Amino acid sequence: MTSVSTQQRRRLRDPSLRLGALAWGLSVLYFAAQIIAALAWPRPYDVLHHTISALGYTSCASVTNAGDVHYYCSPLHPVMNAGFIWLGVTTIAGAVWLRRLWSPPRSSAIDRCILALFIVCGISMIATGLAPGDVDIRLHLLAAGPSFICQHIALALVAIRVRRTHRTMALLTGLCALLGLVGTMLLYAPNEWGLPFGLMERIAIETMKVWMLGIAGHAMFRLRRETGVVL
C-alpha cells in the first residue's frame, strides 16, 4: 500500500501546483504597475489619500473624493489598467491550479464555492481595468464592487477549510479576511474621523493580493522541501 508521504509527494509533483504558484507569484507585477504609474504623475501621487483606481484614470481633472478635492493625472494609465487585467487573469489561473492546497482530491461544495469566489474576484479585477473610473464611474464601481465582497468571503472559507490540517495557514488567512473586512467597513466611516481613504482602500482590497503572494511562496517552499523541485 502506498504510504501517505509518497501520496503527498505525487500530489505535489502535479504540475498544476507549480503553475499556480507561478501565476500567483507573478501577480506581483500588479504592484509594480502601481509604482510605475504613480511615479509618472506630474504632481506627487499620495498613497494615503489617492485611490488605486486614480492610477488608471485616462484624463486629468480635479475630483472630489470623501469630501476632499484631489487632482488626478496619470500619464501611464495604460500600465495601471493592464495591471488590473493581469491581476485578474493571474488570480483566476492561480486559484484553479492551487485549489488542492485547501481542497482534498474530492472537492466539496465549500471548495467549489471558494473557487467560484476567486473567479468572480478575478473577473471583477479584469472589468476594473477595462472600465476606468473617469470614463464611467458607475460602470467602474459596478466592475470593482464584487471583488470588495467576494475576496473576504473566499479567505474566510479557506481559513475554515484548512483549520484542522494547516493551522498556521488558517490563522493567517483568517486574519487577512478580518483585516480586509475591517478596511472595507472603514471606507464608509464618517469624514469627521479623518481616516485616509487611500489607506483604508488598500487595507480593504490589497490584503488578498498580499495573501496570494504568501500562498505562492508557501507552495514554492513545499515543492522545494518535499520534492526538490525548483520553479
Secondary structure as a PSIPRED ss2 file (coil, helix, strand):
# PSIPRED VFORMAT (PSIPRED V4.0)

   1 M C   1.000  0.000  0.000
   2 T C   1.000  0.000  0.000
   3 S C   1.000  0.000  0.000
   4 V H   0.000  1.000  0.000
   5 S H   0.000  1.000  0.000
   6 T H   0.000  1.000  0.000
   7 Q H   0.000  1.000  0.000
   8 Q H   0.000  1.000  0.000
   9 R H   0.000  1.000  0.000
  10 R H   0.000  1.000  0.000
  11 R H   0.000  1.000  0.000
  12 L H   0.000  1.000  0.000
  13 R C   1.000  0.000  0.000
  14 D C   1.000  0.000  0.000
  15 P H   0.000  1.000  0.000
  16 S H   0.000  1.000  0.000
  17 L H   0.000  1.000  0.000
  18 R H   0.000  1.000  0.000
  19 L H   0.000  1.000  0.000
  20 G H   0.000  1.000  0.000
  21 A H   0.000  1.000  0.000
  22 L H   0.000  1.000  0.000
  23 A H   0.000  1.000  0.000
  24 W H   0.000  1.000  0.000
  25 G H   0.000  1.000  0.000
  26 L H   0.000  1.000  0.000
  27 S C   1.000  0.000  0.000
  28 V C   1.000  0.000  0.000
  29 L H   0.000  1.000  0.000
  30 Y H   0.000  1.000  0.000
  31 F H   0.000  1.000  0.000
  32 A H   0.000  1.000  0.000
  33 A H   0.000  1.000  0.000
  34 Q H   0.000  1.000  0.000
  35 I H   0.000  1.000  0.000
  36 I H   0.000  1.000  0.000
  37 A H   0.000  1.000  0.000
  38 A H   0.000  1.000  0.000
  39 L H   0.000  1.000  0.000
  40 A C   1.000  0.000  0.000
  41 W C   1.000  0.000  0.000
  42 P C   1.000  0.000  0.000
  43 R C   1.000  0.000  0.000
  44 P C   1.000  0.000  0.000
  45 Y C   1.000  0.000  0.000
  46 D C   1.000  0.000  0.000
  47 V C   1.000  0.000  0.000
  48 L C   1.000  0.000  0.000
  49 H C   1.000  0.000  0.000
  50 H C   1.000  0.000  0.000
  51 T C   1.000  0.000  0.000
  52 I C   1.000  0.000  0.000
  53 S H   0.000  1.000  0.000
  54 A H   0.000  1.000  0.000
  55 L H   0.000  1.000  0.000
  56 G H   0.000  1.000  0.000
  57 Y C   1.000  0.000  0.000
  58 T C   1.000  0.000  0.000
  59 S C   1.000  0.000  0.000
  60 C C   1.000  0.000  0.000
  61 A E   0.000  0.000  1.000
  62 S E   0.000  0.000  1.000
  63 V E   0.000  0.000  1.000
  64 T E   0.000  0.000  1.000
  65 N E   0.000  0.000  1.000
  66 A C   1.000  0.000  0.000
  67 G C   1.000  0.000  0.000
  68 D E   0.000  0.000  1.000
  69 V E   0.000  0.000  1.000
  70 H E   0.000  0.000  1.000
  71 Y E   0.000  0.000  1.000
  72 Y E   0.000  0.000  1.000
  73 C C   1.000  0.000  0.000
  74 S C   1.000  0.000  0.000
  75 P C   1.000  0.000  0.000
  76 L C   1.000  0.000  0.000
  77 H H   0.000  1.000  0.000
  78 P H   0.000  1.000  0.000
  79 V H   0.000  1.000  0.000
  80 M H   0.000  1.000  0.000
  81 N H   0.000  1.000  0.000
  82 A H   0.000  1.000  0.000
  83 G H   0.000  1.000  0.000
  84 F H   0.000  1.000  0.000
  85 I H   0.000  1.000  0.000
  86 W H   0.000  1.000  0.000
  87 L H   0.000  1.000  0.000
  88 G H   0.000  1.000  0.000
  89 V H   0.000  1.000  0.000
  90 T H   0.000  1.000  0.000
  91 T H   0.000  1.000  0.000
  92 I H   0.000  1.000  0.000
  93 A H   0.000  1.000  0.000
  94 G H   0.000  1.000  0.000
  95 A H   0.000  1.000  0.000
  96 V H   0.000  1.000  0.000
  97 W H   0.000  1.000  0.000
  98 L H   0.000  1.000  0.000
  99 R H   0.000  1.000  0.000
 100 R H   0.000  1.000  0.000
 101 L H   0.000  1.000  0.000
 102 W C   1.000  0.000  0.000
 103 S C   1.000  0.000  0.000
 104 P C   1.000  0.000  0.000
 105 P C   1.000  0.000  0.000
 106 R C   1.000  0.000  0.000
 107 S C   1.000  0.000  0.000
 108 S C   1.000  0.000  0.000
 109 A H   0.000  1.000  0.000
 110 I H   0.000  1.000  0.000
 111 D H   0.000  1.000  0.000
 112 R H   0.000  1.000  0.000
 113 C H   0.000  1.000  0.000
 114 I H   0.000  1.000  0.000
 115 L H   0.000  1.000  0.000
 116 A H   0.000  1.000  0.000
 117 L H   0.000  1.000  0.000
 118 F H   0.000  1.000  0.000
 119 I H   0.000  1.000  0.000
 120 V H   0.000  1.000  0.000
 121 C H   0.000  1.000  0.000
 122 G H   0.000  1.000  0.000
 123 I H   0.000  1.000  0.000
 124 S H   0.000  1.000  0.000
 125 M H   0.000  1.000  0.000
 126 I H   0.000  1.000  0.000
 127 A H   0.000  1.000  0.000
 128 T H   0.000  1.000  0.000
 129 G H   0.000  1.000  0.000
 130 L H   0.000  1.000  0.000
 131 A C   1.000  0.000  0.000
 132 P C   1.000  0.000  0.000
 133 G C   1.000  0.000  0.000
 134 D C   1.000  0.000  0.000
 135 V C   1.000  0.000  0.000
 136 D C   1.000  0.000  0.000
 137 I H   0.000  1.000  0.000
 138 R H   0.000  1.000  0.000
 139 L H   0.000  1.000  0.000
 140 H H   0.000  1.000  0.000
 141 L H   0.000  1.000  0.000
 142 L H   0.000  1.000  0.000
 143 A H   0.000  1.000  0.000
 144 A H   0.000  1.000  0.000
 145 G H   0.000  1.000  0.000
 146 P H   0.000  1.000  0.000
 147 S H   0.000  1.000  0.000
 148 F H   0.000  1.000  0.000
 149 I H   0.000  1.000  0.000
 150 C H   0.000  1.000  0.000
 151 Q H   0.000  1.000  0.000
 152 H H   0.000  1.000  0.000
 153 I H   0.000  1.000  0.000
 154 A H   0.000  1.000  0.000
 155 L H   0.000  1.000  0.000
 156 A H   0.000  1.000  0.000
 157 L H   0.000  1.000  0.000
 158 V H   0.000  1.000  0.000
 159 A H   0.000  1.000  0.000
 160 I H   0.000  1.000  0.000
 161 R H   0.000  1.000  0.000
 162 V C   1.000  0.000  0.000
 163 R C   1.000  0.000  0.000
 164 R C   1.000  0.000  0.000
 165 T C   1.000  0.000  0.000
 166 H C   1.000  0.000  0.000
 167 R H   0.000  1.000  0.000
 168 T H   0.000  1.000  0.000
 169 M H   0.000  1.000  0.000
 170 A H   0.000  1.000  0.000
 171 L H   0.000  1.000  0.000
 172 L H   0.000  1.000  0.000
 173 T H   0.000  1.000  0.000
 174 G H   0.000  1.000  0.000
 175 L H   0.000  1.000  0.000
 176 C H   0.000  1.000  0.000
 177 A H   0.000  1.000  0.000
 178 L H   0.000  1.000  0.000
 179 L H   0.000  1.000  0.000
 180 G H   0.000  1.000  0.000
 181 L H   0.000  1.000  0.000
 182 V H   0.000  1.000  0.000
 183 G H   0.000  1.000  0.000
 184 T H   0.000  1.000  0.000
 185 M H   0.000  1.000  0.000
 186 L H   0.000  1.000  0.000
 187 L C   1.000  0.000  0.000
 188 Y C   1.000  0.000  0.000
 189 A C   1.000  0.000  0.000
 190 P C   1.000  0.000  0.000
 191 N H   0.000  1.000  0.000
 192 E H   0.000  1.000  0.000
 193 W H   0.000  1.000  0.000
 194 G C   1.000  0.000  0.000
 195 L C   1.000  0.000  0.000
 196 P C   1.000  0.000  0.000
 197 F H   0.000  1.000  0.000
 198 G H   0.000  1.000  0.000
 199 L H   0.000  1.000  0.000
 200 M H   0.000  1.000  0.000
 201 E H   0.000  1.000  0.000
 202 R H   0.000  1.000  0.000
 203 I H   0.000  1.000  0.000
 204 A H   0.000  1.000  0.000
 205 I H   0.000  1.000  0.000
 206 E C   1.000  0.000  0.000
 207 T H   0.000  1.000  0.000
 208 M H   0.000  1.000  0.000
 209 K H   0.000  1.000  0.000
 210 V H   0.000  1.000  0.000
 211 W H   0.000  1.000  0.000
 212 M H   0.000  1.000  0.000
 213 L H   0.000  1.000  0.000
 214 G H   0.000  1.000  0.000
 215 I H   0.000  1.000  0.000
 216 A H   0.000  1.000  0.000
 217 G H   0.000  1.000  0.000
 218 H H   0.000  1.000  0.000
 219 A H   0.000  1.000  0.000
 220 M H   0.000  1.000  0.000
 221 F H   0.000  1.000  0.000
 222 R H   0.000  1.000  0.000
 223 L H   0.000  1.000  0.000
 224 R H   0.000  1.000  0.000
 225 R H   0.000  1.000  0.000
 226 E H   0.000  1.000  0.000
 227 T H   0.000  1.000  0.000
 228 G C   1.000  0.000  0.000
 229 V C   1.000  0.000  0.000
 230 V C   1.000  0.000  0.000
 231 L C   1.000  0.000  0.000
